[in-house]
Amino acid sequence: MEDLSDEQVAAGIVQVLRAFPSVPLPPNAKMPPKVLRSRWGRDECFRGSYSYLSSAVEDGEAIDAIAEPLCTDDGVPIVMFAGEATFRQHPGTVHGAYMSGFREANRYLAALTQQDTLRAWALAAAAIAPASKVAAHRSSVTSVAQASGILK
């Protein structure tokens, strides 16, 4: 991927999107005007690296420390950190990065007030379904999220 030109990447993106009919891409869609991507493998400081625990670290307290959100004085998180380096059970792995995203989503949801939650559901419902289907949709989404452990 890093060896491809931006034009080749853009053409590949359009090709992949056109392969999925459910993606609403107009037939005359133009190529993306700009491609922004990382080139970790070529970066002198990173060379495609991932996090790991030094042999000097005896437990996961360092991981817990970098996973701590920045909070207001009353404890409301305003900046949260996810990624493979922040997940104690599976540091340096893709599934650690994935699970840390769920952890931070749950942290965000837990910080929402009841009013924030109702506002979020109202916005989501307005975007995805007519008013008559909102209650059924909320119920099914909540059930799936709870069953999969995403929502507690």
WOPELIN-V536306 format. One record per pair of residues at least 6 apart in sequence whose C-alpha atoms are under 8 Angstrom apart, sorted by the first residue. I is the first residue (numbers start at 1). J is the second residue. Records with the same first field share a line. If there is no record, write none. Layout:
BEGIN
I->J, J
END
This chain:
BEGIN
1->9
2->39, 41, 42
6->34, 35
9->35
10->31, 32, 34, 35
11->31
14->31
17->23, 25
18->25
40->46, 47, 48, 49
41->47, 48, 49
42->48
50->84, 85, 92
51->84, 85, 91, 92
52->85, 91, 92
53->91
60->88
63->85, 86, 87, 88
64->86, 87, 88
66->81, 86
67->80, 81, 82, 86, 87
68->80, 81
69->77, 78, 79, 80, 81
70->77, 78, 79, 80
71->77, 78, 79
72->78
76->111
77->108, 111
80->104
81->104
82->97, 100, 101, 103, 104
83->96, 97, 98, 100, 101
84->90, 91, 92, 93, 94, 95, 96, 97, 98, 100
85->91, 92, 96, 97
86->96, 97, 100
87->96, 97, 99, 100
88->96
89->96
90->96
91->97
102->150
106->150, 151, 152
121->138
125->131, 134
142->151
145->151
146->152
END
